[in-house]
Amino acid sequence: MQIKNIKYILIILILLLNSKEVISQNKYWENIDGIYGGFLFSVETYKNYIYCAGYGGVFGSTDIGESWTNIGLRNLFIYKLKITSDYIFAISPQSCFRCRLNDTSWTKVLDGDFNDLAVKDSMIFISSSYGFYRSKDSGNKWERLVPDTNYYYTLQTFITSNNNLIVSASGDYSSEIFISKDMGDNWITSSKGIRLKNIVEYDNILYASEDKNSGKIYESTDYGKTWVLLSGSTSPSFYYIQSISIDKATIYVGTNKGIFISNDQGRSWESINNGLTSKDVFSINTDGSNIFCTTFNGLYQYSKTNLNWTKKSNGINNVTISSLSKIDNKLLIGTSGSGLLMYANNKFKQLSENQNQMYIVDLKVHNNNIYFLSGHSIDNYYN
C-alpha cells in the first residue's frame, strides 16, 4: 500500500491509537544495530587519526572515517576536543577530561561549566562562565588567569603561529578581545565591540566570523590586534556561521544552511553541499586531502577528488530516539536531529530528504497517515 503523504504539522492534536498500533507487546528486547549518526559537535584530525565528539561521548577512527569506535565518556555531551602530542582533551558542560592517545581511560582534570578549549604543547587553556584557566603541565595543575572574564562569556580561545594567546569574550553590554604575548601572564585589550569567534589562521592572516551577525567575515594581519571586515565580501548572508576551517588559501565555512567555500579570501562564495543531507554544520576540519564536518546526523567526509559529501558514521550509534510507532508491520523511528526512519526487513530507510534540524518530538499513525511533531517542515513519499 502506498502512503500518499507524510504530513507535517507544527501543532496537532495527537491522535489516540488503539492498542494494535502501539509497540509494547514484545516478550523480550533485541538490539537493532544500524542507525548510524547522531548529534556530533566537534571533529579533530591528528596524523592518521580522526576524532569526533558530541552526545554519546568521543569516537575515534584510524581509517579516514570508514569505521568508528567509541573511546569513552559515553554518557556525556562533549562540546569540544583538542589534541596534543600526548593527550586528547575534551570539555563538557560539567568538566574537562583527559585521555592519553591510543587509550580509552579518561581522567577528570578540572570541574566547571566550560565552553572553549585551546592547547599548545603542554599548555592547556580552558574558559568558562566562571573564569579563564591555564595548565602548564598538560592538565595536572591549574591556575586562574587575569584577565578576569567572570563577567564575560568566552566565545573563543585561540593561539596564533607567533604564540599570541587570543581570548574573544562578550558580556551583556560590551565585547572585548584580550591578547597575551606570554601565554597568559600579561594582557592587552583590543577591538572592543566586536563579538568574534571561529578564529583560524593561514599564511600569518587570521580570519573570524562575527557571533550573532550572520555571514560577516573579519581578517587580522597583525595577529589579532586589529580586525577589519572584508571589503566587498559576499559571504553567505542570512546564514549563521558556526565553524570555519582553512586549507591552502581556501576558506570553508559551516553554517546552519550548509557549507560554503571561498578561494579569494572571503570576497566571493560558492556552496559545496552535494551529498550533505544534514546541513546544520557545527565543526569543520581537514587532513589535507579530505574535509570532515559534524552535523545533527553524524559525520560527513568531502573528498577533493570526487567533490561530494559522503556520510562516514559507521560505528557512531549515538542517535537519540524520541518516538516509535508502526505501520503495515514496519517500524517508524523518530529521532532528535536525524529525522524520520523506517525499519523493515532488517534495513533502515530515511523517510525525510531534508534532514536539517529534524527533531521528531512525537509521531502517530492513523488511517494510514503518519502525523509527527517536528521543528522543520518536510514532504516525502514512500512505498
C-alpha positions as CSV (number, residue, x, y, z in Angstrom):
1,M,0.0,0.0,0.0
2,Q,1.3,3.4,-0.9
3,I,1.2,6.2,1.6
4,K,0.3,9.3,-0.2
5,N,1.9,11.8,2.0
6,I,3.8,12.3,5.3
7,K,2.1,15.2,6.8
8,Y,4.0,17.7,8.8
9,I,2.1,19.9,11.4
10,L,3.7,22.2,13.9
11,I,0.9,21.9,16.3
12,I,-1.5,19.0,16.1
13,L,-3.9,17.2,18.4
14,I,-2.1,13.9,18.9
15,L,-4.5,11.1,17.8
16,L,-5.2,8.3,20.1
17,L,-4.2,4.9,18.7
18,N,-5.7,1.6,19.6
19,S,-3.6,-1.0,21.3
20,K,-2.8,-2.7,18.0
21,E,-0.9,0.3,16.8
22,V,1.3,0.6,19.9
23,I,4.6,-1.3,20.1
24,S,4.5,-2.8,23.5
25,Q,3.8,-6.5,23.1
26,N,7.3,-7.9,22.8
27,K,8.2,-10.5,25.3
28,Y,11.9,-9.8,25.0
29,W,14.2,-7.0,23.8
30,E,16.6,-7.3,20.9
31,N,19.2,-4.6,20.0
32,I,18.8,-3.3,16.4
33,D,22.1,-2.2,15.1
34,G,22.4,0.1,12.2
35,I,21.1,3.6,13.0
36,Y,24.4,5.3,12.5
37,G,25.0,9.0,13.1
38,G,23.7,11.4,15.8
39,F,24.4,14.8,17.1
40,L,28.2,15.4,16.8
41,F,29.7,18.8,17.7
42,S,33.5,18.7,17.2
43,V,36.0,17.0,14.9
44,E,39.8,16.9,15.1
45,T,42.4,15.3,12.9
46,Y,45.9,14.2,14.2
47,K,48.3,12.4,12.0
48,N,46.4,9.3,10.8
49,Y,43.7,9.6,13.4
50,I,40.3,11.3,13.3
51,Y,38.3,12.1,16.5
52,C,34.8,13.4,16.8
53,A,32.5,14.1,19.8
54,G,29.0,15.1,20.8
55,Y,26.2,13.4,22.6
56,G,27.4,9.9,23.4
57,G,31.0,10.8,24.1
58,V,34.1,10.6,22.0
59,F,34.6,8.5,18.9
60,G,37.9,7.6,17.1
61,S,38.8,6.4,13.6
62,T,42.0,5.0,12.2
63,D,40.8,4.5,8.6
64,I,39.8,8.0,7.4
65,G,36.3,7.7,8.9
66,E,35.3,4.4,7.4
67,S,34.6,2.9,10.8
68,W,34.4,4.4,14.3
69,T,34.9,3.2,17.8
70,N,33.6,4.8,21.0
71,I,36.6,5.6,23.1
72,G,34.8,6.8,26.2
73,L,32.6,9.4,28.0
74,R,29.5,7.6,26.6
75,N,27.0,9.3,29.0
76,L,28.2,12.9,28.4
77,F,27.8,15.6,25.9
78,I,31.3,16.6,24.7
79,Y,31.4,20.1,23.4
80,K,34.9,20.3,22.0
81,L,38.1,18.2,21.5
82,K,41.7,19.3,21.3
83,I,44.7,17.0,20.7
84,T,48.4,17.4,21.9
85,S,51.3,15.0,21.1
86,D,50.4,13.0,24.2
87,Y,46.7,13.6,25.1
88,I,43.2,14.1,23.9
89,F,41.4,16.8,25.9
90,A,37.6,17.0,26.0
91,I,35.3,19.5,27.6
92,S,31.7,19.1,28.7
93,P,29.3,21.5,30.4
94,Q,30.4,20.0,33.7
95,S,34.1,19.1,33.4
96,C,37.3,18.8,31.4
97,F,38.6,15.3,30.8
98,R,42.0,14.0,29.6
99,C,42.9,10.7,27.9
100,R,46.3,9.5,26.5
101,L,46.4,8.9,22.8
102,N,45.7,5.3,21.9
103,D,43.9,4.8,25.2
104,T,40.3,4.7,26.4
105,S,40.8,5.6,30.0
106,W,39.6,9.2,30.8
107,T,40.6,11.3,33.8
108,K,38.7,14.4,35.0
109,V,41.2,17.2,35.4
110,L,39.0,20.2,36.2
111,D,35.4,20.9,37.2
112,G,33.4,23.7,35.6
113,D,30.9,24.8,33.1
114,F,33.4,25.0,30.2
115,N,32.7,26.4,26.7
116,D,36.1,26.6,24.9
117,L,39.5,24.9,24.9
118,A,42.9,25.7,23.3
119,V,46.2,23.7,23.5
120,K,49.8,24.4,22.7
121,D,52.3,21.6,23.5
122,S,51.8,21.1,27.3
123,M,50.0,24.4,27.7
124,I,46.2,24.0,28.1
125,F,43.7,26.9,28.3
126,I,40.1,26.5,29.3
127,S,37.4,29.1,29.5
128,S,34.1,29.1,31.3
129,S,31.4,31.4,32.6
130,Y,33.4,31.5,35.9
131,G,36.8,32.4,34.5
132,F,39.8,31.6,32.4
133,Y,42.2,28.8,33.4
134,R,45.7,27.7,32.4
135,S,47.7,24.5,32.9
136,K,51.4,24.3,32.1
137,D,51.8,20.6,32.6
138,S,49.1,19.0,30.4
139,G,46.3,19.4,33.0
140,N,47.9,18.2,36.2
141,K,47.9,21.7,37.9
142,W,45.7,24.6,37.1
143,E,45.7,28.4,37.8
144,R,43.1,31.1,37.2
145,L,44.4,33.9,34.9
146,V,43.9,37.6,34.5
147,P,42.0,39.0,32.6
148,D,39.1,38.2,34.9
149,T,36.5,37.1,32.3
150,N,34.0,36.4,35.1
151,Y,31.6,39.0,33.6
152,Y,32.1,37.8,30.1
153,Y,31.1,34.7,28.1
154,T,34.2,33.5,26.2
155,L,33.4,33.0,22.6
156,Q,36.8,31.5,21.6
157,T,40.3,31.0,22.8
158,F,43.0,30.8,20.0
159,I,46.8,30.5,19.8
160,T,48.4,32.1,16.8
161,S,51.5,30.9,15.0
162,N,53.6,33.6,16.7
163,N,52.2,32.4,20.1
164,N,49.8,35.2,20.7
165,L,47.0,34.0,23.0
166,I,43.7,35.5,22.0
167,V,40.6,35.4,24.1
168,S,37.4,36.7,22.5
169,A,34.8,37.4,25.2
170,S,31.4,39.0,25.3
171,G,29.2,40.3,28.1
172,D,25.7,41.8,28.3
173,Y,26.8,45.3,27.4
174,S,30.3,45.0,25.8
175,S,32.6,42.7,23.9
176,E,36.4,42.7,24.0
177,I,39.4,40.7,22.7
178,F,42.2,40.0,25.2
179,I,45.7,39.3,23.8
180,S,48.7,37.9,25.7
181,K,52.2,37.6,24.2
182,D,53.5,35.5,27.0
183,M,50.8,32.8,27.2
184,G,48.7,34.4,29.8
185,D,50.9,36.3,32.2
186,N,50.2,39.8,30.8
187,W,47.4,41.1,28.7
188,I,46.3,43.9,26.5
189,T,42.8,44.6,25.1
190,S,41.8,45.4,21.5
191,S,38.9,45.6,19.1
192,K,36.2,46.4,21.7
193,G,32.6,45.9,20.5
194,I,33.3,43.0,18.1
195,R,32.0,39.6,19.0
196,L,34.4,37.3,17.2
197,K,34.5,33.5,17.1
198,N,35.7,30.7,14.8
199,I,39.2,32.2,14.5
200,V,41.5,30.4,12.1
201,E,44.9,31.3,10.6
202,Y,46.5,31.0,7.2
203,D,49.8,32.5,6.0
204,N,50.0,34.8,9.1
205,I,46.5,36.2,8.5
206,L,43.7,35.5,10.9
207,Y,40.0,35.1,9.8
208,A,37.0,35.0,12.1
209,S,33.2,35.3,12.0
210,E,31.1,37.7,14.0
211,D,28.9,36.0,16.5
212,K,25.2,36.6,16.1
213,N,25.8,38.6,12.9
214,S,25.2,36.2,10.0
215,G,27.7,35.9,7.2
216,K,30.3,38.5,8.2
217,I,34.0,37.5,7.9
218,Y,36.8,39.6,9.5
219,E,40.5,39.4,9.0
220,S,43.5,40.5,11.0
221,T,47.0,41.0,9.6
222,D,48.7,41.8,13.0
223,Y,47.9,38.6,14.9
224,G,44.7,39.8,16.4
225,K,45.4,43.4,17.5
226,T,43.1,44.9,14.8
227,W,40.3,43.3,12.8
228,V,38.7,44.6,9.5
229,L,35.5,43.5,7.9
230,L,36.5,42.0,4.5
231,S,35.9,44.7,1.8
232,G,33.3,43.7,-0.8
233,S,32.6,40.4,0.9
234,T,29.7,38.5,-0.5
235,S,29.8,35.9,2.3
236,P,26.7,33.8,2.7
237,S,24.3,36.4,4.1
238,F,21.3,35.3,6.1
239,Y,23.2,32.2,7.2
240,Y,24.7,31.8,10.6
241,I,28.4,30.8,10.5
242,Q,29.1,28.1,13.1
243,S,32.6,27.0,12.1
244,I,35.5,28.0,9.9
245,S,38.4,26.0,8.5
246,I,41.1,27.0,6.1
247,D,43.3,24.8,3.9
248,K,45.8,26.1,1.2
249,A,44.1,29.5,1.0
250,T,40.6,28.0,0.7
251,I,38.2,29.1,3.4
252,Y,35.4,26.7,4.4
253,V,32.5,27.9,6.5
254,G,29.9,25.7,8.1
255,T,26.6,27.3,8.5
256,N,23.1,26.4,9.6
257,K,22.3,26.0,5.8
258,G,25.3,24.0,4.7
259,I,29.0,24.6,3.7
260,F,30.4,27.3,1.6
261,I,33.9,27.9,0.2
262,S,35.9,30.9,-0.8
263,N,39.1,31.0,-2.9
264,D,39.6,34.7,-2.7
265,Q,39.9,35.4,1.0
266,G,36.2,35.6,1.6
267,R,35.2,38.0,-1.1
268,S,33.1,35.5,-3.1
269,W,31.5,32.2,-2.1
270,E,30.0,29.1,-3.5
271,S,28.2,26.2,-1.9
272,I,29.5,22.7,-1.7
273,N,26.5,20.8,-0.4
274,N,26.2,17.9,-2.8
275,G,25.5,14.8,-0.7
276,L,25.2,16.7,2.6
277,T,21.8,15.7,3.8
278,S,22.1,17.3,7.2
279,K,23.1,20.9,6.6
280,D,23.4,22.3,10.1
281,V,27.2,22.1,10.3
282,F,28.9,22.5,13.7
283,S,32.6,21.8,13.1
284,I,34.9,21.5,10.1
285,N,38.4,20.1,9.9
286,T,40.8,18.8,7.2
287,D,43.7,16.3,6.9
288,G,44.9,17.9,3.7
289,S,43.2,15.6,1.3
290,N,39.7,15.3,2.9
291,I,37.4,17.7,4.7
292,F,35.3,16.4,7.6
293,C,32.3,18.0,9.2
294,T,30.0,17.2,12.1
295,T,26.2,17.6,11.9
296,F,23.0,16.6,13.6
297,N,23.1,13.4,11.6
298,G,26.7,12.2,12.1
299,L,30.0,12.9,10.4
300,Y,30.5,13.6,6.7
301,Q,33.6,13.4,4.5
302,Y,34.3,15.5,1.5
303,S,37.0,14.3,-0.9
304,K,38.7,16.9,-3.1
305,T,38.8,14.4,-5.9
306,N,35.2,13.5,-6.3
307,L,33.7,16.8,-4.9
308,N,30.9,15.1,-3.0
309,W,30.0,14.6,0.7
310,T,29.7,11.1,2.0
311,K,28.3,10.1,5.4
312,K,31.1,8.3,7.3
313,S,29.4,7.4,10.6
314,N,29.6,3.6,10.6
315,G,30.0,2.7,14.3
316,I,28.7,6.1,15.6
317,N,25.4,5.0,17.0
318,N,24.5,7.8,19.4
319,V,21.3,8.7,17.7
320,T,18.6,9.8,20.2
321,I,15.3,8.0,19.5
322,S,12.4,10.2,20.6
323,S,9.4,8.3,19.4
324,L,8.3,4.9,17.9
325,S,5.2,3.7,16.0
326,K,4.4,1.2,13.3
327,I,2.5,0.9,10.0
328,D,1.9,-2.2,8.0
329,N,4.3,-4.1,10.2
330,K,7.0,-1.6,9.6
331,L,8.7,0.2,12.5
332,L,8.7,4.0,12.3
333,I,11.5,5.7,14.3
334,G,11.5,9.4,15.2
335,T,14.9,10.9,16.2
336,S,16.3,14.1,17.7
337,G,18.3,15.5,14.8
338,S,18.4,12.6,12.4
339,G,14.8,12.8,11.1
340,L,12.3,10.1,10.5
341,L,13.3,6.5,9.6
342,M,11.6,3.2,8.8
343,Y,12.9,-0.2,9.8
344,A,11.8,-3.2,7.7
345,N,13.4,-6.4,6.5
346,N,16.4,-5.7,8.8
347,K,17.1,-2.5,7.0
348,F,16.8,1.2,7.8
349,K,15.4,3.7,5.3
350,Q,15.4,7.5,5.7
351,L,12.0,8.9,5.1
352,S,12.8,12.6,5.0
353,E,15.0,14.1,2.3
354,N,16.0,17.3,4.1
355,Q,17.5,16.1,7.4
356,N,18.4,19.6,8.5
357,Q,17.5,20.0,12.2
358,M,14.9,17.3,12.0
359,Y,13.7,17.0,15.6
360,I,10.9,14.5,15.7
361,V,9.1,15.2,19.0
362,D,6.3,12.6,18.6
363,L,4.7,10.6,15.9
364,K,1.4,8.7,15.5
365,V,-0.3,6.7,12.7
366,H,-4.0,7.0,12.0
367,N,-5.9,5.8,8.9
368,N,-2.6,5.0,7.1
369,N,-1.4,8.6,7.5
370,I,1.7,9.5,9.6
371,Y,1.5,12.5,11.8
372,F,4.5,13.9,13.6
373,L,5.7,16.9,15.5
374,S,8.9,18.4,14.3
375,G,10.9,21.6,14.2
376,H,11.0,21.9,10.5
377,S,8.7,21.0,7.6
378,I,9.1,18.3,5.1
379,D,7.1,16.4,2.5
380,N,8.0,12.9,1.3
381,Y,6.7,9.8,-0.2
382,Y,7.5,6.1,0.3
383,N,6.2,2.7,-0.8
